[in-house]
Protein backbone atom coordinates (compact mmCIF):
# COMPACT_ATOMS: atom_id res chain seq x y z
CA UNK A 1 0.00 0.00 0.00
CA UNK A 2 1.29 3.45 -0.90
CA UNK A 3 2.33 5.83 1.90
CA UNK A 4 -0.33 8.33 0.82
CA UNK A 5 -3.10 5.73 1.09
CA UNK A 6 -1.79 4.53 4.47
CA UNK A 7 -1.86 8.12 5.70
CA UNK A 8 -5.41 8.63 4.42
CA UNK A 9 -6.68 5.41 6.03
CA UNK A 10 -5.01 6.19 9.37
CA UNK A 11 -6.47 9.69 9.38
CA UNK A 12 -9.93 8.39 8.48
CA UNK A 13 -9.73 5.78 11.24
CA UNK A 14 -8.68 8.37 13.83
CA UNK A 15 -11.51 10.68 12.77
CA UNK A 16 -14.02 7.82 13.00
CA UNK A 17 -12.80 6.86 16.47
CA UNK A 18 -13.11 10.41 17.78
CA UNK A 19 -16.47 10.94 16.06
CA UNK A 20 -17.83 7.74 17.61
CA UNK A 21 -16.49 8.66 21.04
CA UNK A 22 -18.11 12.08 20.80
CA UNK A 23 -21.37 10.94 19.19
CA UNK A 24 -22.06 7.44 20.44
CA UNK A 25 -25.67 8.44 21.05
CA UNK A 26 -25.95 9.40 17.37
CA UNK A 27 -25.22 5.81 16.32
CA UNK A 28 -27.59 4.42 18.97
CA UNK A 29 -30.42 6.76 17.95
CA UNK A 30 -29.87 6.27 14.23
CA UNK A 31 -29.03 2.55 14.00
CA UNK A 32 -29.84 1.13 17.42
CA UNK A 33 -27.54 -0.83 19.71
CA UNK A 34 -26.60 -3.25 16.94
CA UNK A 35 -25.47 -0.36 14.77
CA UNK A 36 -23.53 1.12 17.67
CA UNK A 37 -21.96 -2.28 18.27
CA UNK A 38 -20.85 -2.37 14.64
CA UNK A 39 -19.22 1.05 15.06
CA UNK A 40 -17.39 -0.17 18.16
CA UNK A 41 -16.24 -3.27 16.27
CA UNK A 42 -14.76 -1.03 13.56
CA UNK A 43 -12.91 0.91 16.27
CA UNK A 44 -11.43 -2.27 17.80
CA UNK A 45 -10.55 -4.02 14.54
CA UNK A 46 -9.16 -0.81 13.04
CA UNK A 47 -7.00 -0.24 16.12
CA UNK A 48 -5.58 -3.77 15.92
CA UNK A 49 -4.79 -3.36 12.22
CA UNK A 50 -3.21 0.05 12.84
CA UNK A 51 -0.94 -1.32 15.55
CA UNK A 52 -0.04 -4.34 13.41
CA UNK A 53 0.84 -2.09 10.47
CA UNK A 54 2.70 0.59 12.44
CA UNK A 55 4.40 -1.66 15.01
CA UNK A 56 5.05 1.19 17.43
CA UNK A 57 7.93 1.05 19.87
CA UNK A 58 7.06 0.50 23.51
CA UNK A 59 9.25 2.23 26.08
CA UNK A 60 8.10 1.55 29.62
CA UNK A 61 9.45 4.77 31.12
CA UNK A 62 7.25 6.75 28.69
CA UNK A 63 4.07 5.02 29.86
CA UNK A 64 1.77 6.61 32.50
CA UNK A 65 1.64 3.84 35.09
CA UNK A 66 -1.44 5.39 36.67
CA UNK A 67 -3.51 4.20 33.69
CA UNK A 68 -2.66 0.58 34.44
CA UNK A 69 -3.15 1.10 38.18
CA UNK A 70 -6.66 2.35 37.57
CA UNK A 71 -7.55 -0.45 35.14
CA UNK A 72 -6.22 -3.07 37.57
CA UNK A 73 -8.34 -1.66 40.42
CA UNK A 74 -11.41 -1.51 38.18
CA UNK A 75 -10.85 -5.12 37.09
CA UNK A 76 -10.31 -6.33 40.65
CA UNK A 77 -13.62 -4.73 41.63
CA UNK A 78 -15.30 -7.72 39.95
CA UNK A 79 -14.45 -9.60 43.14
CA UNK A 80 -16.56 -7.32 45.36
CA UNK A 81 -18.96 -5.77 42.88
CA UNK A 82 -22.62 -5.56 43.90
CA UNK A 83 -23.48 -6.02 40.19
CA UNK A 84 -20.76 -8.23 38.61
CA UNK A 85 -22.51 -8.50 35.24
CA UNK A 86 -22.75 -4.73 34.89
CA UNK A 87 -19.12 -4.41 36.04
CA UNK A 88 -17.99 -6.83 33.34
CA UNK A 89 -19.86 -4.78 30.73
CA UNK A 90 -18.43 -1.52 32.08
CA UNK A 91 -14.92 -2.98 32.03
CA UNK A 92 -15.30 -4.05 28.41
CA UNK A 93 -16.36 -0.55 27.40
CA UNK A 94 -13.57 1.07 29.42
CA UNK A 95 -10.93 -1.24 27.95
CA UNK A 96 -12.13 -0.54 24.40
CA UNK A 97 -12.02 3.21 24.99
CA UNK A 98 -8.58 3.02 26.61
CA UNK A 99 -7.29 0.79 23.81
CA UNK A 100 -8.52 3.25 21.17
CA UNK A 101 -6.82 6.19 22.92
CA UNK A 102 -3.51 4.35 23.35
CA UNK A 103 -3.56 3.04 19.77
CA UNK A 104 -3.93 6.57 18.42
CA UNK A 105 -1.10 7.92 20.58
CA UNK A 106 1.28 5.03 19.86
CA UNK A 107 0.70 4.89 16.10
CA UNK A 108 0.04 8.48 15.04
CA UNK A 109 1.93 11.73 15.60
CA UNK A 110 0.20 14.30 17.77
CA UNK A 111 -0.30 16.51 14.70
CA UNK A 112 -2.40 13.82 13.03
CA UNK A 113 -4.47 13.24 16.17
CA UNK A 114 -5.24 16.95 16.50
CA UNK A 115 -6.14 17.15 12.80
CA UNK A 116 -8.51 14.18 13.23
CA UNK A 117 -9.98 15.76 16.37
CA UNK A 118 -10.70 18.91 14.36
CA UNK A 119 -12.26 16.84 11.56
CA UNK A 120 -14.50 14.89 13.94
CA UNK A 121 -15.74 18.11 15.55
CA UNK A 122 -16.40 19.63 12.12
CA UNK A 123 -18.52 16.63 11.14
CA UNK A 124 -20.53 16.79 14.37
CA UNK A 125 -21.13 20.55 14.16
CA UNK A 126 -22.11 20.45 10.49
CA UNK A 127 -24.38 17.42 10.87
CA UNK A 128 -25.97 18.89 14.00
CA UNK A 129 -26.86 22.14 12.24
CA UNK A 130 -28.23 20.25 9.22
CA UNK A 131 -30.16 17.87 11.51
CA UNK A 132 -31.72 20.65 13.59
CA UNK A 133 -32.60 22.56 10.41
CA UNK A 134 -34.29 19.47 8.98
CA UNK A 135 -36.30 18.91 12.16
CA UNK A 136 -37.33 22.58 12.34
CA UNK A 137 -38.34 22.85 8.66
CA UNK A 138 -39.84 19.44 7.85
CA UNK A 139 -40.70 17.66 11.11
CA UNK A 140 -41.85 20.78 13.02
CA UNK A 141 -42.20 18.92 16.31
CA UNK A 142 -39.96 17.06 18.76
CA UNK A 143 -38.35 14.02 17.13
CA UNK A 144 -37.93 10.63 18.80
CA UNK A 145 -34.92 8.36 18.10
CA UNK A 146 -35.24 5.77 15.34
CA UNK A 147 -34.52 3.06 17.91
CA UNK A 148 -35.84 4.22 21.30
CA UNK A 149 -34.63 2.22 24.30
CA UNK A 150 -37.78 3.14 26.23
CA UNK A 151 -41.47 2.31 25.86
CA UNK A 152 -43.34 4.73 23.60
CA UNK A 153 -46.93 5.11 24.84
CA UNK A 154 -49.77 7.43 24.10
CA UNK A 155 -48.88 9.49 27.15
CA UNK A 156 -46.75 12.59 26.90
CA UNK A 157 -43.11 11.64 27.17
CA UNK A 158 -40.51 13.66 29.07
CA UNK A 159 -38.60 15.96 26.71
CA UNK A 160 -35.33 14.29 27.73
CA UNK A 161 -36.42 11.22 25.73
CA UNK A 162 -36.47 13.08 22.42
CA UNK A 163 -33.61 13.20 19.94
CA UNK A 164 -34.35 16.82 19.13
CA UNK A 165 -36.95 19.24 20.44
CA UNK A 166 -36.98 21.20 17.18
CA UNK A 167 -36.27 24.59 18.75
CA UNK A 168 -33.73 25.89 16.25
CA UNK A 169 -35.95 28.74 15.00
CA UNK A 170 -36.78 29.66 18.62
CA UNK A 171 -33.09 30.17 19.36
CA UNK A 172 -32.63 26.81 21.08
CA UNK A 173 -31.69 25.00 23.11
CA UNK A 174 -30.63 22.54 20.44
CA UNK A 175 -29.37 19.00 21.02
CA UNK A 176 -27.85 18.20 17.62
CA UNK A 177 -27.08 14.67 16.52
CA UNK A 178 -25.70 13.83 19.98
CA UNK A 179 -29.15 14.33 21.59
CA UNK A 180 -27.82 16.45 24.47
CA UNK A 181 -27.35 20.19 24.62
CA UNK A 182 -24.72 19.89 27.36
CA UNK A 183 -22.69 17.42 25.29
CA UNK A 184 -23.13 19.42 22.08
CA UNK A 185 -22.12 22.59 23.92
CA UNK A 186 -19.00 20.84 25.21
CA UNK A 187 -18.13 19.65 21.70
CA UNK A 188 -18.52 23.23 20.45
CA UNK A 189 -16.29 24.51 23.26
CA UNK A 190 -13.57 21.97 22.44
CA UNK A 191 -13.98 23.04 18.83
CA UNK A 192 -13.35 26.65 19.81
CA UNK A 193 -10.18 25.54 21.63
CA UNK A 194 -8.92 23.37 18.77
CA UNK A 195 -9.72 25.77 15.94
CA UNK A 196 -8.44 28.76 17.92
CA UNK A 197 -5.12 27.09 18.77
CA UNK A 198 -4.58 25.87 15.21
CA UNK A 199 -5.37 29.28 13.77
CA UNK A 200 -3.09 31.08 16.21
CA UNK A 201 -0.28 28.59 15.51
CA UNK A 202 -0.65 29.01 11.76
CA UNK A 203 -1.61 25.35 11.38
CA UNK A 204 -4.98 26.10 9.81
CA UNK A 205 -5.79 28.25 6.82
CA UNK A 206 -7.37 31.50 7.91
CA UNK A 207 -10.56 31.39 5.82
CA UNK A 208 -11.76 27.91 6.79
CA UNK A 209 -10.43 28.37 10.32
CA UNK A 210 -12.43 31.53 10.96
CA UNK A 211 -15.49 29.88 9.41
CA UNK A 212 -15.30 26.90 11.75
CA UNK A 213 -14.65 29.17 14.73
CA UNK A 214 -17.86 31.05 13.92
CA UNK A 215 -19.74 27.77 13.46
CA UNK A 216 -18.53 26.43 16.82
CA UNK A 217 -19.44 29.72 18.49
CA UNK A 218 -22.94 29.64 16.96
CA UNK A 219 -23.58 26.07 18.10
CA UNK A 220 -22.18 26.92 21.54
CA UNK A 221 -24.68 29.79 21.83
CA UNK A 222 -27.62 27.74 20.53
CA UNK A 223 -27.12 24.99 23.12
CA UNK A 224 -27.69 27.56 25.90
CA UNK A 225 -25.91 25.26 28.32
CA UNK A 226 -25.18 26.99 31.63
CA UNK A 227 -22.78 24.20 32.57
CA UNK A 228 -20.66 24.67 29.47
CA UNK A 229 -20.72 28.47 29.81
CA UNK A 230 -19.15 28.12 33.26
CA UNK A 231 -16.62 25.64 31.88
CA UNK A 232 -15.74 28.16 29.14
CA UNK A 233 -15.05 30.77 31.83
CA UNK A 234 -12.70 28.34 33.60
CA UNK A 235 -10.90 27.64 30.31
CA UNK A 236 -10.54 31.37 29.63
CA UNK A 237 -9.04 31.91 33.09
CA UNK A 238 -6.60 29.01 32.56
CA UNK A 239 -5.60 30.49 29.20
CA UNK A 240 -4.98 33.86 30.80
CA UNK A 241 -2.73 32.40 33.49
CA UNK A 242 -0.83 30.30 30.93
CA UNK A 243 -0.12 33.33 28.75
CA UNK A 244 0.90 35.34 31.82
CA UNK A 245 3.24 32.55 32.91
CA UNK A 246 4.86 32.53 29.49
CA UNK A 247 5.33 36.28 29.65
CA UNK A 248 6.99 36.49 33.06
CA UNK A 249 9.36 33.57 32.55
CA UNK A 250 10.42 30.81 34.97
CA UNK A 251 12.05 33.12 37.53
CA UNK A 252 8.85 35.08 38.28
CA UNK A 253 6.23 32.35 38.22
CA UNK A 254 5.70 32.49 41.94
CA UNK A 255 3.59 35.65 41.53
CA UNK A 256 1.41 33.87 38.98
CA UNK A 257 0.80 30.90 41.21
CA UNK A 258 0.05 33.07 44.25
CA UNK A 259 -2.46 35.06 42.20
CA UNK A 260 -4.01 31.83 40.90
CA UNK A 261 -4.46 30.59 44.47
CA UNK A 262 -6.07 33.93 45.40
CA UNK A 263 -8.43 33.73 42.43
CA UNK A 264 -9.40 30.18 43.41
CA UNK A 265 -10.08 31.24 47.00
CA UNK A 266 -12.13 34.23 45.82
CA UNK A 267 -14.14 31.98 43.50
CA UNK A 268 -14.96 29.61 46.34
CA UNK A 269 -15.99 32.54 48.54
CA UNK A 270 -18.21 33.87 45.74
CA UNK A 271 -19.91 30.50 45.40
CA UNK A 272 -20.60 30.38 49.12
CA UNK A 273 -21.72 33.98 49.60
CA UNK A 274 -23.60 34.58 46.34
CA UNK A 275 -24.95 31.12 45.56
CA UNK A 276 -28.56 32.21 45.18
CA UNK A 277 -27.66 35.13 42.94
CA UNK A 278 -25.53 32.91 40.70
CA UNK A 279 -28.36 30.40 40.36
CA UNK A 280 -30.79 33.10 39.31
CA UNK A 281 -28.22 34.53 36.89
CA UNK A 282 -27.99 31.21 35.05
CA UNK A 283 -31.67 30.37 35.42
CA UNK A 284 -31.09 27.37 37.66
CA UNK A 285 -33.30 26.09 40.46
CA UNK A 286 -32.07 25.68 44.02
CA UNK A 287 -31.46 21.97 43.42
CA UNK A 288 -29.38 22.65 40.28
CA UNK A 289 -31.94 20.93 38.04
CA UNK A 290 -32.05 17.91 40.33
CA UNK A 291 -28.29 17.55 40.71
CA UNK A 292 -28.21 18.02 44.49
CA UNK A 293 -30.69 15.18 44.97
CA UNK A 294 -28.54 12.93 42.78
CA UNK A 295 -25.39 13.96 44.63
CA UNK A 296 -26.97 13.20 48.00
CA UNK A 297 -28.11 9.77 46.82
CA UNK A 298 -24.63 8.96 45.45
CA UNK A 299 -22.92 10.18 48.63
CA UNK A 300 -25.20 7.95 50.72
CA UNK A 301 -24.19 4.94 48.63
CA UNK A 302 -20.50 5.85 48.72
CA UNK A 303 -20.52 6.13 52.50
CA UNK A 304 -21.78 2.56 52.76
CA UNK A 305 -18.69 1.26 50.92
CA UNK A 306 -16.19 4.12 51.22
CA UNK A 307 -12.90 2.26 50.65
CA UNK A 308 -13.45 0.07 47.56
CA UNK A 309 -16.88 1.15 46.35
CA UNK A 310 -19.73 -0.82 44.83
CA UNK A 311 -17.86 -1.96 41.73
CA UNK A 312 -16.84 -0.32 38.47
CA UNK A 313 -19.56 0.29 35.91
CA UNK A 314 -18.66 3.55 34.17
CA UNK A 315 -21.96 4.70 32.68
CA UNK A 316 -24.75 3.44 34.91
CA UNK A 317 -26.89 0.58 33.62
CA UNK A 318 -30.61 1.05 34.30
CA UNK A 319 -31.57 -2.62 34.72
CA UNK A 320 -29.67 -3.36 37.95
CA UNK A 321 -29.81 -2.17 41.51
CA UNK A 322 -29.16 0.48 42.69
CA UNK A 323 -29.13 2.40 39.39
CA UNK A 324 -32.68 1.57 38.32
CA UNK A 325 -34.15 4.04 40.78
CA UNK A 326 -31.15 5.91 42.18
CA UNK A 327 -31.66 9.13 40.19
CA UNK A 328 -35.21 9.53 38.89
CA UNK A 329 -36.56 13.00 38.15
CA UNK A 330 -39.80 13.86 36.35
CA UNK A 331 -40.08 10.37 34.91
CA UNK A 332 -36.47 10.27 33.66
CA UNK A 333 -33.92 7.83 35.10
CA UNK A 334 -30.54 9.52 34.99
CA UNK A 335 -27.53 7.27 34.48
CA UNK A 336 -24.67 9.30 35.94
CA UNK A 337 -23.88 11.09 39.19
CA UNK A 338 -23.45 14.46 37.41
CA UNK A 339 -20.10 14.70 39.19
CA UNK A 340 -17.23 12.47 38.09
CA UNK A 341 -15.49 12.56 41.46
CA UNK A 342 -18.56 11.49 43.42
CA UNK A 343 -19.25 8.88 40.75
CA UNK A 344 -15.74 7.50 41.10
CA UNK A 345 -15.96 7.44 44.89
CA UNK A 346 -19.23 5.53 44.73
CA UNK A 347 -17.97 3.00 42.16
CA UNK A 348 -14.37 2.35 43.26
CA UNK A 349 -14.13 4.01 46.64
CA UNK A 350 -11.16 5.95 47.91
CA UNK A 351 -8.64 3.66 46.21
CA UNK A 352 -10.24 4.26 42.81
CA UNK A 353 -10.50 7.96 43.49
CA UNK A 354 -6.76 8.13 44.21
CA UNK A 355 -5.93 6.19 41.03
CA UNK A 356 -8.18 8.43 38.93
CA UNK A 357 -6.74 11.57 40.52
CA UNK A 358 -3.21 10.39 39.74
CA UNK A 359 -4.10 10.13 36.04
CA UNK A 360 -5.61 13.62 36.09
CA UNK A 361 -2.82 15.26 38.11
CA UNK A 362 -0.06 13.72 36.00
CA UNK A 363 -1.70 14.73 32.72
CA UNK A 364 -2.45 18.24 33.98
CA UNK A 365 1.07 18.71 35.34
CA UNK A 366 2.73 17.70 32.09
CA UNK A 367 0.33 19.59 29.82
CA UNK A 368 0.77 22.75 31.92
CA UNK A 369 4.55 22.78 31.58
CA UNK A 370 4.23 21.91 27.91
CA UNK A 371 2.07 25.03 27.56
CA UNK A 372 4.23 27.46 29.57
CA UNK A 373 7.86 26.28 29.21
CA UNK A 374 10.02 28.02 26.63
CA UNK A 375 10.58 25.62 23.71
CA UNK A 376 14.20 25.00 22.73
CA UNK A 377 15.95 23.56 19.72
CA UNK A 378 18.30 20.59 19.70
CA UNK A 379 21.20 22.84 20.77
CA UNK A 380 19.26 24.18 23.74
CA UNK A 381 18.61 27.61 22.25
CA UNK A 382 15.21 29.19 23.08
CA UNK A 383 12.60 29.26 20.33
CA UNK A 384 9.29 31.13 19.94
CA UNK A 385 6.23 29.82 21.75
CA UNK A 386 3.50 28.02 19.78
CA UNK A 387 -0.19 28.49 20.47
CA UNK A 388 -0.71 24.83 19.58
CA UNK A 389 1.17 23.72 22.70
CA UNK A 390 -1.66 25.24 24.75
CA UNK A 391 -4.19 22.81 23.29
CA UNK A 392 -3.70 19.74 25.55
CA UNK A 393 -3.85 21.85 28.70
CA UNK A 394 -6.96 23.79 27.63
CA UNK A 395 -8.83 20.66 26.56
CA UNK A 396 -7.94 18.97 29.84
CA UNK A 397 -9.08 22.00 31.85
CA UNK A 398 -12.39 21.90 29.97
CA UNK A 399 -12.83 18.22 30.82
CA UNK A 400 -12.03 18.86 34.48
CA UNK A 401 -14.43 21.78 34.64
CA UNK A 402 -17.15 19.61 33.15
CA UNK A 403 -16.34 16.82 35.64
CA UNK A 404 -17.85 18.88 38.48
CA UNK A 405 -21.32 18.81 36.87
CA UNK A 406 -21.13 15.78 34.54
CA UNK A 407 -19.48 12.35 34.73
CA UNK A 408 -18.52 12.20 31.05
CA UNK A 409 -14.79 12.28 31.75
CA UNK A 410 -15.24 8.66 32.88
CA UNK A 411 -16.77 7.46 29.61
CA UNK A 412 -16.56 7.82 25.83
CA UNK A 413 -14.82 10.96 24.58
CA UNK A 414 -14.01 12.27 28.06
CA UNK A 415 -12.04 9.17 29.00
CA UNK A 416 -10.49 8.86 25.54
CA UNK A 417 -9.17 12.43 25.56
CA UNK A 418 -7.94 12.14 29.15
CA UNK A 419 -5.94 8.99 28.37
CA UNK A 420 -4.70 10.35 25.04
CA UNK A 421 -3.41 13.56 26.65
CA UNK A 422 -1.86 11.62 29.55
CA UNK A 423 0.00 9.28 27.19
CA UNK A 424 0.96 11.89 24.57
CA UNK A 425 2.48 14.25 27.12
CA UNK A 426 4.23 11.41 28.95
CA UNK A 427 5.76 9.91 25.81
CA UNK A 428 7.29 13.25 24.88
CA UNK A 429 8.95 13.91 28.23
CA UNK A 430 12.14 12.23 27.01
CA UNK A 431 11.90 12.97 23.29
CA UNK A 432 12.19 15.96 20.99
CA UNK A 433 8.99 15.26 19.08
CA UNK A 434 6.99 18.50 18.72
CA UNK A 435 3.58 18.52 20.38
CA UNK A 436 2.31 21.56 18.45
CA UNK A 437 -0.18 20.50 15.78
CA UNK A 438 2.16 20.58 12.85
CA UNK A 439 3.20 17.70 10.62
CA UNK A 440 6.83 16.67 10.65
CA UNK A 441 8.56 15.98 7.33
CA UNK A 442 8.46 12.30 6.46
CA UNK A 443 11.81 10.60 6.96
CA UNK A 444 10.69 7.44 5.18
CA UNK A 445 7.59 5.78 3.84
CA UNK A 446 6.92 4.38 7.31
CA UNK A 447 6.52 7.93 8.67
CA UNK A 448 4.44 9.28 5.81
CA UNK A 449 1.38 9.32 8.06
CA UNK A 450 2.45 12.84 9.05
CA UNK A 451 1.23 14.49 5.84
CA UNK A 452 -1.11 17.39 6.58
CA UNK A 453 -4.87 17.26 5.92
CA UNK A 454 -6.44 19.42 3.25
CA UNK A 455 -7.14 22.55 5.28
CA UNK A 456 -3.99 22.52 7.41
CA UNK A 457 -0.70 24.13 6.53
CA UNK A 458 2.61 23.49 8.32
CA UNK A 459 3.72 26.24 10.72
CA UNK A 460 7.16 26.62 12.23
CA UNK A 461 8.28 23.73 14.38
CA UNK A 462 8.40 24.69 18.06
CA UNK A 463 9.51 21.75 20.20
CA UNK A 464 8.47 22.03 23.85
CA UNK A 465 10.91 22.23 26.69
CA UNK A 466 11.44 19.09 28.68
CA UNK A 467 10.21 19.33 32.26
CA UNK A 468 10.27 15.93 33.99
CA UNK A 469 7.31 15.94 36.41
CA UNK A 470 6.17 13.30 38.80
CA UNK A 471 5.85 9.86 37.22
CA UNK A 472 2.06 9.61 37.28
Buried (B, 14 or more C-beta within 10 A) or exposed (E): EEBEEBBBBBBEBBBBBBBBBBBBBBBBBBBBEEBBEEBBEBBBEBBEBBBEBBEBEEEEEBBBBBBEBBBEBBBBBBEBBBBBEBBBBBBEBBBBBBBBBBBBBBBBBBBBBBBBBBBBBBBBBBBBBEBBEBBBEEEEEBBBBEBBEBEEEEEEBEEBBBBBBBBBEEEBBBBBBBBBBBBBBBBBBBBBBBBBBBBBBBBBBEEBBEBBBEBBBEBBBBBBBBBBBBBBEBBEBBBEBBBBBBEEEEEEBEEBEEEBEEEEEEEEEEEEEEEEEBBEEEEBEEBBBBBEBBBEBBBEBBEEBEEBBBBBBBBBBBEBEBBBEBBBBEEBBBBBBBBBBBBBBBBBBBBBBBBBBBBBBBBBBBBBBBBBBBBBEEEEEEBEBBBBBBBBBBBBBBBBBBBBBBBBBBBBBBBBBBBBBBBBBBBBBEEEEBBBBBBBEBEEEEBBBBBBBEBBBBBEBBBBBBBEBEEB
